[in-house]
Amino acid sequence: MSDTDRKTTRATQVYDRLRREILTGHFRPLEKLRIDAIADEYGAGNNAVREALSRLAAERLVDRQERRGFTAPAMDLEAWQTLARTRSLVESLALRESMLNRTDAWEERIVLAYHHLAKAGRAEGFQQDLPKWNVEHRNFHRALIANCGSHWLLDFCAQLTDQAQRYIYVSNLYRVSPRDGLAEHRELMEVVLDGEIARAEAALVAHYEKTLVALEELFQIEEFLTTLVADAPR
């Protein structure tokens, strides 16, 4: 492997780890992402970290501030409400198209994705293994819309999912009201496989609205808001 290939591989590894940690709440909202500190923690060069942060900024998963470097993105209730509405609209369309194009392989993919989600949800220490749940949760929702026939639509849904994932993670980590996530996803799977498009769209929107309500509850708690901004730059 050439030096250039090794540098490219290392930069990709840094990018993948940074991306994962941002989506799973490793960095607090507005926390300054110091290149030197991240390089030391990751055992990587400053250039690899800088390249990864620039890629993430282009994806809107990191904020870049002129002369002030990079920070983790803010977590704002109004932004989340807009994101949740947009995601419901776009994924409802993708789900409708997938159901119109239904195949046995697509249905089997949904059932398998739910099976993996259920295993992650039933594991002991669920709250300590949220990253695993996040992966299977994302795979399940991707399976629902996988047959929509448009890579543009799928790419847009993936971008919205990235933006939503930080909020979903926090919702699960600091949950106020009890919620049976497995039952919700099982019901969603069954409605989709049953084939009634209008009911399936309504079930998907209702599912996302429950997360919206859960986060609205959290944003009303002063201790939670203090936690969010504890490491914000002064």
C-alpha positions, 0 to 999 in steps of 0.5 A, spaced: 500 500 500 502 506 498 503 512 502 497 516 499 493 510 500 495 509 507 493 516 508 486 516 505 485 510 509 486 513 515 482 519 514 476 515 512 477 511 519 477 518 522 471 520 518 467 514 520 469 514 527 467 522 528 461 521 524 459 515 529 460 519 535 457 525 533 451 521 531 451 518 538 452 524 542 459 523 544 460 530 543 455 535 546 451 540 542 456 546 540 462 543 543 468 545 540 471 540 536 479 541 537 483 538 532 489 537 536 485 533 542 481 529 537 488 527 533 491 525 540 485 521 542 484 517 535 491 516 534 491 520 528 494 526 524 491 533 524 490 533 517 486 527 517 482 530 522 481 536 519 479 533 512 474 529 516 471 535 519 471 538 513 467 532 510 462 532 516 461 540 515 459 539 508 454 534 510 451 539 515 453 534 521 459 539 524 458 546 524 464 550 521 465 557 524 470 562 520 476 563 524 473 559 530 474 552 527 469 546 528 463 545 533 458 540 534 451 542 531 446 545 536 440 541 538 434 546 537 427 544 539 424 548 533 429 545 528 427 538 530 420 540 529 421 542 522 426 536 521 421 531 524 415 534 519 420 534 513 422 527 514 415 524 515 413 528 508 419 525 505 419 518 508 411 517 507 412 518 499 418 513 499 414 508 503 408 509 498 412 508 492 415 502 495 408 499 497 406 500 490 413 496 487 412 491 493 416 484 491 417 478 496 424 480 496 422 487 499 417 484 504 423 479 506 428 484 507 423 488 512 421 482 516 429 480 517 430 487 519 425 487 524 428 481 527 435 484 528 432 490 531 428 486 536 434 482 538 438 489 539 432 491 543 431 485 547 438 485 549 440 486 557 443 493 558 439 497 552 440 504 555 448 502 555 448 499 548 444 504 544 449 505 538 447 497 536 439 499 537 441 505 532 444 501 527 438 496 527 433 502 527 436 505 521 436 499 517 429 497 519 426 504 517 431 504 510 428 497 509 421 500 509 423 505 503 428 501 500 423 499 494 421 506 492 425 506 486 429 512 486 436 513 489 435 520 489 429 519 494 433 514 498 439 519 499 435 525 501 431 520 506 438 518 508 440 525 509 434 526 514 436 520 518 443 523 519 440 529 522 435 526 526 439 520 529 442 525 534 435 527 537 433 520 537 439 518 540 438 523 546 430 521 546 432 514 548 438 516 553 433 521 557 427 518 556 421 521 560 415 517 559 415 509 558 415 507 550 415 500 547 419 501 541 419 494 539 411 494 539 411 500 535 416 497 530 412 491 530 405 494 528 409 499 523 411 492 520 405 489 520 401 495 517 406 495 511 406 488 510 398 488 510 398 493 504 394 498 505 398 504 503 394 510 507 394 506 514 401 505 513 403 512 511 399 514 517 402 509 522 409 511 520 407 519 521 404 517 528 411 513 530 415 519 528 410 524 532 411 520 538 419 521 538 417 529 537 413 529 543 418 525 547 423 530 545 418 536 546 417 533 553 425 533 554 426 540 552 421 543 558 426 540 563 431 545 566 436 539 568 436 537 561 437 543 557 443 544 562 446 538 560 445 540 553 449 546 554 454 544 559 460 544 554 458 549 550 464 554 548 464 561 552 
